[in-house]
Amino acid sequence: MYDVELSSEAQRFYDRCDRAIAKKLARCFKSLECDPRRGNNVKPLRGALSGCYRYRVATCAWSTP
């Protein structure tokens, strides 16, 4: 099991976003806690961000180390 930690900027976004987006994000956080590197919405990043991954949620995307 993994822990999902949000940056202060991401936490502010999560706290202020509308209910529908917050619900999608909560579902994604739950999925990330189980296995952050697997799933249809997870892709490894390249170049300077190699070793990090992105997780796409609707129209938003986040990068994780």
RODO-2510 file (C-alpha; in nm, 4 decimals, decimal comma):
residues 65
     n   res          X          Y          Z
     1     m     0,0000     0,0000     0,0000
     2     y     0,1251     0,3496    -0,0857
     3     d     0,0496     0,6944     0,0555
     4     v    -0,0685     0,9747    -0,1705
     5     e     0,0760     1,3121    -0,0685
     6     l    -0,0338     1,6342    -0,2339
     7     s     0,1784     1,9440    -0,2714
     8     s     0,0309     2,2560    -0,1127
     9     e    -0,0694     2,3797    -0,4589
    10     a    -0,2398     2,0485    -0,5425
    11     q    -0,4145     2,0443    -0,2032
    12     r    -0,5472     2,3961    -0,2650
    13     f    -0,6780     2,2873    -0,6065
    14     y    -0,8420     1,9772    -0,4560
    15     d    -1,0037     2,1817    -0,1785
    16     r    -1,1441     2,4377    -0,4239
    17     c    -1,2484     2,2213    -0,7196
    18     d    -1,6105     2,1358    -0,7840
    19     r    -1,7685     1,8247    -0,6392
    20     a    -1,7582     1,6168    -0,9610
    21     i    -1,3819     1,6673    -1,0075
    22     a    -1,3163     1,6071    -0,6353
    23     k    -1,5023     1,2763    -0,6622
    24     k    -1,2933     1,1677    -0,9632
    25     l    -0,9744     1,2702    -0,7873
    26     a    -1,0673     1,0789    -0,4717
    27     r    -1,1244     0,7674    -0,6834
    28     c    -0,7863     0,8157    -0,8507
    29     f    -0,6086     0,8659    -0,5171
    30     k    -0,7556     0,5386    -0,3967
    31     s    -0,6286     0,3650    -0,7114
    32     l    -0,2836     0,5218    -0,6702
    33     e    -0,2622     0,3969    -0,3114
    34     c    -0,2951     0,0391    -0,4370
    35     d    -0,0495     0,0519    -0,7291
    36     p     0,0704     0,3908    -0,8564
    37     r     0,2509     0,2573    -1,1650
    38     r    -0,0243     0,0500    -1,3259
    39     g    -0,3420     0,1378    -1,5051
    40     n    -0,4665     0,2784    -1,8312
    41     n    -0,4163     0,6375    -1,7167
    42     v    -0,0558     0,5976    -1,5972
    43     k     0,2387     0,6691    -1,8261
    44     p     0,6100     0,7038    -1,7535
    45     l     0,7524     1,0444    -1,8391
    46     r     1,0644     1,0966    -2,0506
    47     g     1,3571     1,3336    -2,0663
    48     a     1,4242     1,5513    -1,7610
    49     l     1,1260     1,3931    -1,5824
    50     s     1,2379     1,0359    -1,6470
    51     g     1,1572     0,8206    -1,3430
    52     c     0,8332     1,0120    -1,2826
    53     y     0,4867     0,9133    -1,3963
    54     r     0,1761     1,1005    -1,5000
    55     y    -0,1794     1,0025    -1,4111
    56     r    -0,4518     1,1457    -1,6309
    57     v    -0,7891     1,2327    -1,4791
    58     a    -1,0524     1,3712    -1,7164
    59     t    -0,8953     1,6963    -1,8394
    60     c    -0,6306     1,7163    -1,5646
    61     a    -0,2937     1,5394    -1,5375
    62     w    -0,0526     1,5092    -1,2438
    63     s     0,3087     1,3992    -1,2301
    64     t     0,4392     1,1750    -0,9546
    65     p     0,7920     1,0645    -0,8719
***
